[in-house]
Amino acid sequence: MLPFQAQGAAMGIEDAAVLAPLLIKESSAESAFAKFEAIRRPRVERVARISRSNGKIFHLPWPFSAARNLVISAQGPRGHLKRLAWLYGHNAQPQNLESPREAPELNP
């Protein structure tokens, strides 16, 4: 993932929040990882697309960079946050999964 959305660490944390309950609840690792991929792929691909787009936008040459700066200024912080509400307001815990209160005992 490119660094132009600054979401690499967040994606890792979200991955862990989704994967941990799946590994505990599913009957096999293969099943857990298949569900994990189905859950996570659409969001991760969307974040990666935004990051690639930002990389191009952030490195525009003059005079395009001046136009970019005007648009960003006109949007203001609220406009930016509204546009990315799907990113910053995401709940990584799938509705049908609950995080266990404690991990199962590995060595009974």
Biopython code that builds the backbone (N, CA, C, O; Angstrom):
import numpy as np
from Bio.PDB.StructureBuilder import StructureBuilder

atoms = [
    (1, "MET", "N", (0.845, -1.172, 0.000)),
    (1, "MET", "CA", (0.000, 0.000, 0.000)),
    (1, "MET", "C", (0.894, 1.239, 0.000)),
    (1, "MET", "O", (1.833, 1.343, 0.789)),
    (2, "LEU", "N", (0.592, 2.153, -0.877)),
    (2, "LEU", "CA", (1.343, 3.402, -0.953)),
    (2, "LEU", "C", (1.029, 4.277, 0.263)),
    (2, "LEU", "O", (-0.042, 4.145, 0.855)),
    (3, "PRO", "N", (1.953, 5.168, 0.641)),
    (3, "PRO", "CA", (1.782, 5.930, 1.880)),
    (3, "PRO", "C", (0.931, 7.193, 1.773)),
    (3, "PRO", "O", (0.888, 7.971, 2.727)),
    (4, "PHE", "N", (0.259, 7.423, 0.659)),
    (4, "PHE", "CA", (-0.377, 8.717, 0.433)),
    (4, "PHE", "C", (-1.759, 8.862, 1.051)),
    (4, "PHE", "O", (-2.423, 9.874, 0.825)),
    (5, "GLN", "N", (-2.209, 7.889, 1.818)),
    (5, "GLN", "CA", (-3.437, 8.027, 2.596)),
    (5, "GLN", "C", (-3.134, 7.792, 4.069)),
    (5, "GLN", "O", (-4.009, 7.946, 4.920)),
    (6, "ALA", "N", (-1.885, 7.418, 4.370)),
    (6, "ALA", "CA", (-1.423, 7.211, 5.747)),
    (6, "ALA", "C", (-2.303, 6.215, 6.492)),
    (6, "ALA", "O", (-2.688, 6.456, 7.636)),
    (7, "GLN", "N", (-2.620, 5.094, 5.843)),
    (7, "GLN", "CA", (-3.518, 4.113, 6.446)),
    (7, "GLN", "C", (-2.892, 2.736, 6.628)),
    (7, "GLN", "O", (-3.591, 1.788, 6.986)),
    (8, "GLY", "N", (-1.604, 2.607, 6.391)),
    (8, "GLY", "CA", (-0.973, 1.295, 6.490)),
    (8, "GLY", "C", (-1.120, 0.664, 7.860)),
    (8, "GLY", "O", (-1.536, -0.490, 7.958)),
    (9, "ALA", "N", (-0.793, 1.379, 8.912)),
    (9, "ALA", "CA", (-0.920, 0.837, 10.267)),
    (9, "ALA", "C", (-2.380, 0.595, 10.619)),
    (9, "ALA", "O", (-2.713, -0.405, 11.255)),
    (10, "ALA", "N", (-3.249, 1.507, 10.206)),
    (10, "ALA", "CA", (-4.681, 1.331, 10.482)),
    (10, "ALA", "C", (-5.210, 0.068, 9.816)),
    (10, "ALA", "O", (-6.017, -0.653, 10.403)),
    (11, "MET", "N", (-4.757, -0.206, 8.588)),
    (11, "MET", "CA", (-5.204, -1.418, 7.903)),
    (11, "MET", "C", (-4.732, -2.662, 8.656)),
    (11, "MET", "O", (-5.463, -3.649, 8.746)),
    (12, "GLY", "N", (-3.524, -2.615, 9.190)),
    (12, "GLY", "CA", (-3.017, -3.747, 9.967)),
    (12, "GLY", "C", (-3.826, -3.983, 11.231)),
    (12, "GLY", "O", (-4.106, -5.128, 11.587)),
    (13, "ILE", "N", (-4.201, -2.910, 11.908)),
    (13, "ILE", "CA", (-5.017, -3.035, 13.120)),
    (13, "ILE", "C", (-6.399, -3.576, 12.770)),
    (13, "ILE", "O", (-6.922, -4.455, 13.454)),
    (14, "GLU", "N", (-6.986, -3.043, 11.698)),
    (14, "GLU", "CA", (-8.292, -3.547, 11.261)),
    (14, "GLU", "C", (-8.196, -5.023, 10.881)),
    (14, "GLU", "O", (-9.074, -5.814, 11.225)),
    (15, "ASP", "N", (-7.133, -5.391, 10.172)),
    (15, "ASP", "CA", (-6.944, -6.798, 9.802)),
    (15, "ASP", "C", (-6.945, -7.684, 11.046)),
    (15, "ASP", "O", (-7.603, -8.724, 11.073)),
    (16, "ALA", "N", (-6.213, -7.275, 12.061)),
    (16, "ALA", "CA", (-6.142, -8.062, 13.297)),
    (16, "ALA", "C", (-7.509, -8.157, 13.971)),
    (16, "ALA", "O", (-7.876, -9.213, 14.488)),
    (17, "ALA", "N", (-8.264, -7.052, 13.967)),
    (17, "ALA", "CA", (-9.589, -7.046, 14.594)),
    (17, "ALA", "C", (-10.549, -7.993, 13.890)),
    (17, "ALA", "O", (-11.441, -8.555, 14.525)),
    (18, "VAL", "N", (-10.378, -8.173, 12.603)),
    (18, "VAL", "CA", (-11.238, -9.086, 11.844)),
    (18, "VAL", "C", (-10.711, -10.519, 11.927)),
    (18, "VAL", "O", (-11.487, -11.458, 12.104)),
    (19, "LEU", "N", (-9.409, -10.684, 11.802)),
    (19, "LEU", "CA", (-8.832, -12.027, 11.719)),
    (19, "LEU", "C", (-8.873, -12.782, 13.045)),
    (19, "LEU", "O", (-9.155, -13.981, 13.051)),
    (20, "ALA", "N", (-8.603, -12.127, 14.150)),
    (20, "ALA", "CA", (-8.542, -12.825, 15.441)),
    (20, "ALA", "C", (-9.826, -13.588, 15.754)),
    (20, "ALA", "O", (-9.752, -14.780, 16.056)),
    (21, "PRO", "N", (-11.003, -12.954, 15.696)),
    (21, "PRO", "CA", (-12.216, -13.722, 15.989)),
    (21, "PRO", "C", (-12.482, -14.839, 14.974)),
    (21, "PRO", "O", (-13.023, -15.887, 15.323)),
    (22, "LEU", "N", (-12.099, -14.606, 13.723)),
    (22, "LEU", "CA", (-12.293, -15.652, 12.712)),
    (22, "LEU", "C", (-11.443, -16.875, 13.016)),
    (22, "LEU", "O", (-11.916, -18.006, 12.894)),
    (23, "LEU", "N", (-10.195, -16.659, 13.410)),
    (23, "LEU", "CA", (-9.316, -17.786, 13.728)),
    (23, "LEU", "C", (-9.827, -18.564, 14.935)),
    (23, "LEU", "O", (-9.638, -19.778, 15.019)),
    (24, "ILE", "N", (-10.467, -17.878, 15.859)),
    (24, "ILE", "CA", (-11.006, -18.546, 17.043)),
    (24, "ILE", "C", (-12.289, -19.302, 16.708)),
    (24, "ILE", "O", (-12.493, -20.417, 17.189)),
    (25, "LYS", "N", (-13.146, -18.712, 15.897)),
    (25, "LYS", "CA", (-14.478, -19.286, 15.668)),
    (25, "LYS", "C", (-14.552, -20.289, 14.523)),
    (25, "LYS", "O", (-15.382, -21.198, 14.559)),
    (26, "GLU", "N", (-13.716, -20.147, 13.526)),
    (26, "GLU", "CA", (-13.805, -21.042, 12.368)),
    (26, "GLU", "C", (-13.182, -22.400, 12.684)),
    (26, "GLU", "O", (-12.311, -22.518, 13.546)),
    (27, "SER", "N", (-13.648, -23.415, 11.970)),
    (27, "SER", "CA", (-13.170, -24.776, 12.222)),
    (27, "SER", "C", (-11.778, -25.029, 11.651)),
    (27, "SER", "O", (-11.087, -25.953, 12.082)),
    (28, "SER", "N", (-11.362, -24.204, 10.674)),
    (28, "SER", "CA", (-10.026, -24.378, 10.100)),
    (28, "SER", "C", (-9.428, -23.014, 9.760)),
    (28, "SER", "O", (-10.138, -22.027, 9.568)),
    (29, "ALA", "N", (-8.113, -22.998, 9.693)),
    (29, "ALA", "CA", (-7.426, -21.761, 9.309)),
    (29, "ALA", "C", (-7.793, -21.376, 7.882)),
    (29, "ALA", "O", (-7.950, -20.194, 7.575)),
    (30, "GLU", "N", (-7.929, -22.373, 7.009)),
    (30, "GLU", "CA", (-8.285, -22.095, 5.614)),
    (30, "GLU", "C", (-9.625, -21.374, 5.527)),
    (30, "GLU", "O", (-9.775, -20.413, 4.773)),
    (31, "SER", "N", (-10.593, -21.844, 6.301)),
    (31, "SER", "CA", (-11.915, -21.212, 6.321)),
    (31, "SER", "C", (-11.825, -19.794, 6.884)),
    (31, "SER", "O", (-12.446, -18.870, 6.358)),
    (32, "ALA", "N", (-11.055, -19.631, 7.947)),
    (32, "ALA", "CA", (-10.894, -18.307, 8.561)),
    (32, "ALA", "C", (-10.270, -17.326, 7.576)),
    (32, "ALA", "O", (-10.730, -16.191, 7.449)),
    (33, "PHE", "N", (-9.223, -17.761, 6.879)),
    (33, "PHE", "CA", (-8.559, -16.858, 5.934)),
    (33, "PHE", "C", (-9.413, -16.571, 4.708)),
    (33, "PHE", "O", (-9.344, -15.475, 4.152)),
    (34, "ALA", "N", (-10.214, -17.536, 4.280)),
    (34, "ALA", "CA", (-11.119, -17.289, 3.148)),
    (34, "ALA", "C", (-12.163, -16.238, 3.520)),
    (34, "ALA", "O", (-12.443, -15.336, 2.731)),
    (35, "LYS", "N", (-12.736, -16.349, 4.709)),
    (35, "LYS", "CA", (-13.712, -15.350, 5.160)),
    (35, "LYS", "C", (-13.039, -13.996, 5.361)),
    (35, "LYS", "O", (-13.592, -12.954, 5.010)),
    (36, "PHE", "N", (-11.835, -14.030, 5.933)),
    (36, "PHE", "CA", (-11.075, -12.798, 6.150)),
    (36, "PHE", "C", (-10.871, -12.057, 4.835)),
    (36, "PHE", "O", (-11.094, -10.849, 4.753)),
    (37, "GLU", "N", (-10.448, -12.781, 3.814)),
    (37, "GLU", "CA", (-10.212, -12.143, 2.517)),
    (37, "GLU", "C", (-11.506, -11.570, 1.945)),
    (37, "GLU", "O", (-11.509, -10.464, 1.405)),
    (38, "ALA", "N", (-12.590, -12.309, 2.060)),
    (38, "ALA", "CA", (-13.875, -11.826, 1.538)),
    (38, "ALA", "C", (-14.339, -10.568, 2.265)),
    (38, "ALA", "O", (-14.930, -9.675, 1.658)),
    (39, "ILE", "N", (-14.072, -10.502, 3.557)),
    (39, "ILE", "CA", (-14.475, -9.336, 4.349)),
    (39, "ILE", "C", (-13.571, -8.144, 4.056)),
    (39, "ILE", "O", (-14.061, -7.033, 3.853)),
    (40, "ARG", "N", (-12.273, -8.360, 4.031)),
    (40, "ARG", "CA", (-11.309, -7.257, 3.993)),
    (40, "ARG", "C", (-10.976, -6.733, 2.599)),
    (40, "ARG", "O", (-10.719, -5.540, 2.441)),
    (41, "ARG", "N", (-10.974, -7.589, 1.597)),
    (41, "ARG", "CA", (-10.492, -7.194, 0.268)),
    (41, "ARG", "C", (-11.166, -5.933, -0.276)),
    (41, "ARG", "O", (-10.453, -5.036, -0.727)),
    (42, "PRO", "N", (-12.494, -5.811, -0.263)),
    (42, "PRO", "CA", (-13.102, -4.609, -0.852)),
    (42, "PRO", "C", (-12.617, -3.307, -0.204)),
    (42, "PRO", "O", (-12.330, -2.335, -0.903)),
    (43, "ARG", "N", (-12.525, -3.289, 1.117)),
    (43, "ARG", "CA", (-12.095, -2.067, 1.804)),
    (43, "ARG", "C", (-10.621, -1.773, 1.533)),
    (43, "ARG", "O", (-10.258, -0.635, 1.239)),
    (44, "VAL", "N", (-9.786, -2.781, 1.630)),
    (44, "VAL", "CA", (-8.351, -2.577, 1.416)),
    (44, "VAL", "C", (-8.090, -2.109, -0.015)),
    (44, "VAL", "O", (-7.256, -1.231, -0.236)),
    (45, "GLU", "N", (-8.791, -2.683, -0.979)),
    (45, "GLU", "CA", (-8.619, -2.238, -2.365)),
    (45, "GLU", "C", (-9.073, -0.791, -2.537)),
    (45, "GLU", "O", (-8.447, -0.029, -3.273)),
    (46, "ARG", "N", (-10.154, -0.410, -1.866)),
    (46, "ARG", "CA", (-10.622, 0.977, -1.964)),
    (46, "ARG", "C", (-9.603, 1.940, -1.357)),
    (46, "ARG", "O", (-9.318, 2.988, -1.935)),
    (47, "VAL", "N", (-9.057, 1.587, -0.200)),
    (47, "VAL", "CA", (-8.037, 2.434, 0.435)),
    (47, "VAL", "C", (-6.804, 2.524, -0.457)),
    (47, "VAL", "O", (-6.220, 3.598, -0.595)),
    (48, "ALA", "N", (-6.404, 1.415, -1.059)),
    (48, "ALA", "CA", (-5.238, 1.422, -1.951)),
    (48, "ALA", "C", (-5.488, 2.314, -3.170)),
    (48, "ALA", "O", (-4.587, 3.031, -3.604)),
    (49, "ARG", "N", (-6.708, 2.276, -3.726)),
    (49, "ARG", "CA", (-7.033, 3.149, -4.868)),
    (49, "ARG", "C", (-6.950, 4.621, -4.470)),
    (49, "ARG", "O", (-6.401, 5.436, -5.213)),
    (50, "ILE", "N", (-7.488, 4.959, -3.313)),
    (50, "ILE", "CA", (-7.436, 6.348, -2.835)),
    (50, "ILE", "C", (-5.984, 6.768, -2.627)),
    (50, "ILE", "O", (-5.606, 7.891, -2.958)),
    (51, "SER", "N", (-5.182, 5.875, -2.084)),
    (51, "SER", "CA", (-3.773, 6.178, -1.849)),
    (51, "SER", "C", (-3.036, 6.430, -3.163)),
    (51, "SER", "O", (-2.257, 7.378, -3.265)),
    (52, "ARG", "N", (-3.280, 5.584, -4.171)),
    (52, "ARG", "CA", (-2.653, 5.800, -5.485)),
    (52, "ARG", "C", (-3.095, 7.136, -6.076)),
    (52, "ARG", "O", (-2.281, 7.886, -6.615)),
    (53, "SER", "N", (-4.373, 7.422, -5.974)),
    (53, "SER", "CA", (-4.901, 8.686, -6.490)),
    (53, "SER", "C", (-4.264, 9.872, -5.772)),
    (53, "SER", "O", (-3.876, 10.854, -6.405)),
    (54, "ASN", "N", (-4.159, 9.776, -4.444)),
    (54, "ASN", "CA", (-3.523, 10.852, -3.679)),
    (54, "ASN", "C", (-2.077, 11.053, -4.107)),
    (54, "ASN", "O", (-1.608, 12.188, -4.191)),
    (55, "GLY", "N", (-1.369, 9.970, -4.376)),
    (55, "GLY", "CA", (0.016, 10.085, -4.825)),
    (55, "GLY", "C", (0.128, 10.927, -6.080)),
    (55, "GLY", "O", (1.047, 11.735, -6.217)),
    (56, "LYS", "N", (-0.812, 10.737, -6.999)),
    (56, "LYS", "CA", (-0.809, 11.536, -8.231)),
    (56, "LYS", "C", (-1.206, 12.981, -7.940)),
    (56, "LYS", "O", (-0.579, 13.917, -8.437)),
    (57, "ILE", "N", (-2.247, 13.153, -7.136)),
    (57, "ILE", "CA", (-2.745, 14.502, -6.825)),
    (57, "ILE", "C", (-1.709, 15.299, -6.037)),
    (57, "ILE", "O", (-1.500, 16.481, -6.311)),
    (58, "PHE", "N", (-1.064, 14.670, -5.069)),
    (58, "PHE", "CA", (-0.100, 15.373, -4.217)),
    (58, "PHE", "C", (1.149, 15.799, -4.979)),
    (58, "PHE", "O", (1.864, 16.695, -4.528)),
    (59, "HIS", "N", (1.427, 15.183, -6.116)),
    (59, "HIS", "CA", (2.647, 15.484, -6.870)),
    (59, "HIS", "C", (2.368, 16.119, -8.227)),
    (59, "HIS", "O", (3.151, 15.965, -9.165)),
    (60, "LEU", "N", (1.262, 16.824, -8.327)),
    (60, "LEU", "CA", (0.941, 17.508, -9.578)),
    (60, "LEU", "C", (1.931, 18.638, -9.848)),
    (60, "LEU", "O", (2.352, 19.325, -8.917)),
    (61, "PRO", "N", (2.302, 18.837, -11.098)),
    (61, "PRO", "CA", (3.175, 19.963, -11.444)),
    (61, "PRO", "C", (2.367, 21.264, -11.501)),
    (61, "PRO", "O", (1.139, 21.249, -11.582)),
    (62, "TRP", "N", (3.081, 22.376, -11.458)),
    (62, "TRP", "CA", (2.475, 23.684, -11.639)),
    (62, "TRP", "C", (1.891, 23.747, -13.045)),
    (62, "TRP", "O", (2.548, 23.224, -13.946)),
    (63, "PRO", "N", (0.781, 24.302, -13.318)),
    (63, "PRO", "CA", (-0.168, 25.058, -12.497)),
    (63, "PRO", "C", (-1.249, 24.183, -11.874)),
    (63, "PRO", "O", (-2.119, 24.678, -11.158)),
    (64, "PHE", "N", (-1.192, 22.871, -12.149)),
    (64, "PHE", "CA", (-2.214, 21.973, -11.604)),
    (64, "PHE", "C", (-2.159, 21.917, -10.081)),
    (64, "PHE", "O", (-3.188, 21.774, -9.421)),
    (65, "SER", "N", (-0.957, 22.029, -9.530)),
    (65, "SER", "CA", (-0.825, 22.009, -8.072)),
    (65, "SER", "C", (-1.504, 23.222, -7.443)),
    (65, "SER", "O", (-2.062, 23.121, -6.350)),
    (66, "ALA", "N", (-1.462, 24.362, -8.120)),
    (66, "ALA", "CA", (-2.138, 25.558, -7.599)),
    (66, "ALA", "C", (-3.654, 25.350, -7.586)),
    (66, "ALA", "O", (-4.330, 25.731, -6.630)),
    (67, "ALA", "N", (-4.177, 24.749, -8.644)),
    (67, "ALA", "CA", (-5.614, 24.458, -8.699)),
    (67, "ALA", "C", (-5.995, 23.459, -7.606)),
    (67, "ALA", "O", (-7.030, 23.607, -6.956)),
    (68, "ARG", "N", (-5.158, 22.448, -7.409)),
    (68, "ARG", "CA", (-5.393, 21.470, -6.340)),
    (68, "ARG", "C", (-5.468, 22.157, -4.990)),
    (68, "ARG", "O", (-6.361, 21.872, -4.191)),
    (69, "ASN", "N", (-4.534, 23.059, -4.733)),
    (69, "ASN", "CA", (-4.506, 23.757, -3.451)),
    (69, "ASN", "C", (-5.756, 24.603, -3.241)),
    (69, "ASN", "O", (-6.270, 24.688, -2.126)),
    (70, "LEU", "N", (-6.243, 25.226, -4.304)),
    (70, "LEU", "CA", (-7.474, 26.017, -4.201)),
    (70, "LEU", "C", (-8.667, 25.122, -3.869)),
    (70, "LEU", "O", (-9.497, 25.473, -3.030)),
    (71, "VAL", "N", (-8.748, 23.988, -4.515)),
    (71, "VAL", "CA", (-9.860, 23.060, -4.257)),
    (71, "VAL", "C", (-9.807, 22.550, -2.819)),
    (71, "VAL", "O", (-10.828, 22.514, -2.133)),
    (72, "ILE", "N", (-8.633, 22.162, -2.369)),
    (72, "ILE", "CA", (-8.485, 21.660, -0.999)),
    (72, "ILE", "C", (-8.843, 22.748, 0.006)),
    (72, "ILE", "O", (-9.517, 22.478, 0.999)),
    (73, "SER", "N", (-8.398, 23.972, -0.245)),
    (73, "SER", "CA", (-8.726, 25.086, 0.647)),
    (73, "SER", "C", (-10.224, 25.352, 0.668)),
    (73, "SER", "O", (-10.800, 25.609, 1.725)),
    (74, "ALA", "N", (-10.852, 25.291, -0.500)),
    (74, "ALA", "CA", (-12.294, 25.549, -0.583)),
    (74, "ALA", "C", (-13.087, 24.470, 0.151)),
    (74, "ALA", "O", (-14.118, 24.760, 0.758)),
    (75, "GLN", "N", (-12.615, 23.244, 0.099)),
    (75, "GLN", "CA", (-13.293, 22.152, 0.806)),
    (75, "GLN", "C", (-13.229, 22.350, 2.309)),
    (75, "GLN", "O", (-14.204, 22.107, 3.020)),
    (76, "GLY", "N", (-12.090, 22.785, 2.783)),
    (76, "GLY", "CA", (-11.889, 22.929, 4.219)),
    (76, "GLY", "C", (-11.828, 21.574, 4.907)),
    (76, "GLY", "O", (-12.068, 20.538, 4.286)),
    (77, "PRO", "N", (-11.506, 21.590, 6.191)),
    (77, "PRO", "CA", (-11.368, 20.338, 6.939)),
    (77, "PRO", "C", (-12.662, 19.518, 6.969)),
    (77, "PRO", "O", (-12.624, 18.294, 6.850)),
    (78, "ARG", "N", (-13.789, 20.183, 7.125)),
    (78, "ARG", "CA", (-15.064, 19.450, 7.192)),
    (78, "ARG", "C", (-15.372, 18.750, 5.870)),
    (78, "ARG", "O", (-15.859, 17.619, 5.855)),
    (79, "GLY", "N", (-15.086, 19.421, 4.776)),
    (79, "GLY", "CA", (-15.317, 18.803, 3.471)),
    (79, "GLY", "C", (-14.458, 17.574, 3.281)),
    (79, "GLY", "O", (-14.905, 16.554, 2.756)),
    (80, "HIS", "N", (-13.213, 17.689, 3.718)),
    (80, "HIS", "CA", (-12.289, 16.556, 3.612)),
    (80, "HIS", "C", (-12.780, 15.387, 4.464)),
    (80, "HIS", "O", (-12.806, 14.245, 4.004)),
    (81, "LEU", "N", (-13.165, 15.675, 5.697)),
    (81, "LEU", "CA", (-13.636, 14.613, 6.585)),
    (81, "LEU", "C", (-14.940, 13.994, 6.078)),
    (81, "LEU", "O", (-15.146, 12.787, 6.195)),
    (82, "LYS", "N", (-15.813, 14.825, 5.518)),
    (82, "LYS", "CA", (-17.075, 14.303, 4.981)),
    (82, "LYS", "C", (-16.806, 13.359, 3.808)),
    (82, "LYS", "O", (-17.429, 12.304, 3.690)),
    (83, "ARG", "N", (-15.878, 13.750, 2.953)),
    (83, "ARG", "CA", (-15.537, 12.930, 1.792)),
    (83, "ARG", "C", (-14.937, 11.588, 2.206)),
    (83, "ARG", "O", (-15.089, 10.592, 1.498)),
    (84, "LEU", "N", (-14.263, 11.564, 3.342)),
    (84, "LEU", "CA", (-13.600, 10.339, 3.794)),
    (84, "LEU", "C", (-14.264, 9.719, 5.025)),
    (84, "LEU", "O", (-13.627, 8.962, 5.757)),
    (85, "ALA", "N", (-15.537, 10.037, 5.253)),
    (85, "ALA", "CA", (-16.249, 9.478, 6.411)),
    (85, "ALA", "C", (-16.249, 7.950, 6.376)),
    (85, "ALA", "O", (-16.173, 7.304, 7.421)),
    (86, "TRP", "N", (-16.331, 7.379, 5.190)),
    (86, "TRP", "CA", (-16.324, 5.919, 5.055)),
    (86, "TRP", "C", (-15.010, 5.327, 5.575)),
    (86, "TRP", "O", (-14.978, 4.194, 6.056)),
    (87, "LEU", "N", (-13.929, 6.106, 5.473)),
    (87, "LEU", "CA", (-12.617, 5.628, 5.894)),
    (87, "LEU", "C", (-12.429, 5.781, 7.399)),
    (87, "LEU", "O", (-12.050, 4.833, 8.088)),
    (88, "TYR", "N", (-12.698, 6.987, 7.900)),
    (88, "TYR", "CA", (-12.416, 7.283, 9.301)),
    (88, "TYR", "C", (-13.510, 6.814, 10.252)),
    (88, "TYR", "O", (-13.267, 6.698, 11.454)),
    (89, "GLY", "N", (-14.704, 6.545, 9.744)),
    (89, "GLY", "CA", (-15.796, 6.107, 10.601)),
    (89, "GLY", "C", (-16.050, 4.608, 10.547)),
    (89, "GLY", "O", (-17.089, 4.137, 11.012)),
    (90, "HIS", "N", (-15.124, 3.867, 9.992)),
    (90, "HIS", "CA", (-15.310, 2.427, 9.780)),
    (90, "HIS", "C", (-15.216, 1.639, 11.079)),
    (90, "HIS", "O", (-14.345, 1.896, 11.908)),
    (91, "ASN", "N", (-16.109, 0.688, 11.248)),
    (91, "ASN", "CA", (-16.035, -0.273, 12.345)),
    (91, "ASN", "C", (-15.503, -1.573, 11.756)),
    (91, "ASN", "O", (-16.193, -2.233, 10.979)),
    (92, "ALA", "N", (-14.307, -1.933, 12.115)),
    (92, "ALA", "CA", (-13.658, -3.105, 11.519)),
    (92, "ALA", "C", (-14.281, -4.415, 11.973)),
    (92, "ALA", "O", (-14.108, -5.443, 11.319)),
    (93, "GLN", "N", (-14.996, -4.389, 13.076)),
    (93, "GLN", "CA", (-15.599, -5.619, 13.584)),
    (93, "GLN", "C", (-16.852, -5.949, 12.782)),
    (93, "GLN", "O", (-17.840, -5.221, 12.870)),
    (94, "PRO", "N", (-16.837, -7.023, 12.006)),
    (94, "PRO", "CA", (-18.039, -7.391, 11.251)),
    (94, "PRO", "C", (-19.226, -7.608, 12.184)),
    (94, "PRO", "O", (-19.062, -8.056, 13.319)),
    (95, "GLN", "N", (-20.409, -7.289, 11.699)),
    (95, "GLN", "CA", (-21.614, -7.372, 12.525)),
    (95, "GLN", "C", (-21.863, -8.776, 13.067)),
    (95, "GLN", "O", (-22.359, -8.928, 14.183)),
    (96, "ASN", "N", (-21.528, -9.788, 12.298)),
    (96, "ASN", "CA", (-21.824, -11.148, 12.726)),
    (96, "ASN", "C", (-20.701, -11.784, 13.542)),
    (96, "ASN", "O", (-20.775, -12.965, 13.881)),
    (97, "LEU", "N", (-19.669, -11.014, 13.859)),
    (97, "LEU", "CA", (-18.574, -11.531, 14.671)),
    (97, "LEU", "C", (-18.465, -10.717, 15.942)),
    (97, "LEU", "O", (-18.598, -9.493, 15.928)),
    (98, "GLU", "N", (-18.225, -11.398, 17.020)),
    (98, "GLU", "CA", (-17.969, -10.708, 18.272)),
    (98, "GLU", "C", (-16.570, -11.089, 18.723)),
    (98, "GLU", "O", (-16.169, -12.249, 18.627)),
    (99, "SER", "N", (-15.838, -10.114, 19.211)),
    (99, "SER", "CA", (-14.518, -10.421, 19.745)),
    (99, "SER", "C", (-14.690, -11.186, 21.047)),
    (99, "SER", "O", (-15.514, -10.815, 21.883)),
    (100, "PRO", "N", (-13.931, -12.234, 21.221)),
    (100, "PRO", "CA", (-14.035, -12.961, 22.487)),
    (100, "PRO", "C", (-13.503, -12.105, 23.621)),
    (100, "PRO", "O", (-12.574, -11.319, 23.432)),
    (101, "ARG", "N", (-14.084, -12.254, 24.785)),
    (101, "ARG", "CA", (-13.619, -11.498, 25.952)),
    (101, "ARG", "C", (-12.217, -11.958, 26.352)),
    (101, "ARG", "O", (-11.409, -11.169, 26.843)),
    (102, "GLU", "N", (-11.949, -13.221, 26.140)),
    (102, "GLU", "CA", (-10.608, -13.734, 26.419)),
    (102, "GLU", "C", (-10.285, -14.825, 25.405)),
    (102, "GLU", "O", (-11.178, -15.489, 24.878)),
    (103, "ALA", "N", (-9.030, -14.990, 25.150)),
    (103, "ALA", "CA", (-8.604, -15.994, 24.175)),
    (103, "ALA", "C", (-8.784, -17.387, 24.770)),
    (103, "ALA", "O", (-8.656, -17.567, 25.981)),
    (104, "PRO", "N", (-9.077, -18.363, 23.931)),
    (104, "PRO", "CA", (-9.194, -19.723, 24.458)),
    (104, "PRO", "C", (-7.840, -20.220, 24.940)),
    (104, "PRO", "O", (-6.790, -19.769, 24.481)),
    (105, "GLU", "N", (-7.888, -21.140, 25.855)),
    (105, "GLU", "CA", (-6.655, -21.705, 26.383)),
    (105, "GLU", "C", (-6.014, -22.572, 25.306)),
    (105, "GLU", "O", (-6.658, -23.472, 24.766)),
    (106, "LEU", "N", (-4.760, -22.307, 24.994)),
    (106, "LEU", "CA", (-4.089, -23.032, 23.924)),
    (106, "LEU", "C", (-3.508, -24.362, 24.386)),
    (106, "LEU", "O", (-3.431, -25.307, 23.601)),
    (107, "ASN", "N", (-3.101, -24.447, 25.640)),
    (107, "ASN", "CA", (-2.517, -25.679, 26.187)),
    (107, "ASN", "C", (-3.374, -26.158, 27.352)),
    (107, "ASN", "O", (-3.067, -25.865, 28.507)),
    (108, "PRO", "N", (-4.457, -26.900, 27.058)),
    (108, "PRO", "CA", (-5.351, -27.328, 28.150)),
    (108, "PRO", "C", (-4.686, -28.284, 29.116)),
    (108, "PRO", "O", (-5.313, -28.725, 30.079)),
]
sb = StructureBuilder()
sb.init_structure("model")
sb.init_model(0)
sb.init_chain("A")
sb.init_seg("    ")
for serial, (resi, resn, name, xyz) in enumerate(atoms, 1):
    if name == "N":
        sb.init_residue(resn, " ", resi, " ")
    sb.init_atom(name, np.array(xyz, "f"), 0.0, 1.0, " ", f" {name:<3s}", serial, name[0])
structure = sb.get_structure()
